[in-house]
Amino acid sequence: MLTIAYDEDMAVIDDIKTILGNTQDSQHTKTEALGKVLIVEDEPILREMYQDKFVHEGFVVVTAENGKVGLEKTLSEKPDVIILDLMMPVMDGKVMLQKLREYPEFKKLPVMILTNAGEVENIRETQRYDNAREFLIKSNVTVDEVVKRTKFWLPTAKIK
């Protein structure tokens, strides 16, 4: 887990945005969104980093800080793709994915696991619940690669 205080994390993100010339509101979306992505990540700095990148790429973004909130937001927001961390407080990603697959309308919803928990058992467990589409290790992929993989899976969200 990151140990930097939340306020310091947000200040760093704001500094990076200023340097990159991206000071627009991260909730701003383009007229025609590519799709809606739900990012379920407990680390605020990572959640915001992915949110900013996906918004910049033309997605509508919904975020959740744990699996319980992620499941609630899935039911209410009906995202096209979910990016799901495994190790989180309150409800972890494995439990969220298992509960999500109990709903018939979400049996085929593309879920991409993005985690540092790359043990073989974690991969097997997530595949049992009607398959996570991807199992990505955070340290092995860039934000751009996550967006690219999300765009790849987006068309399958329309197939029910």
Protein Blocks (a to p, Z undefined) as FASTA:
>chain_A
ZZbdfklmmmmmmmmmmmnopabcfkbccfbafbdcddddfblklmmmmmmmmmmnopac
dddfbfklmmmmmmmnopabdcddfbdghiafklmmmmmmmpmklmmgccddddfblcfk
lmmmmmmnopafbdcdfklpcfklmmmmmmmmmmmmmpZZ
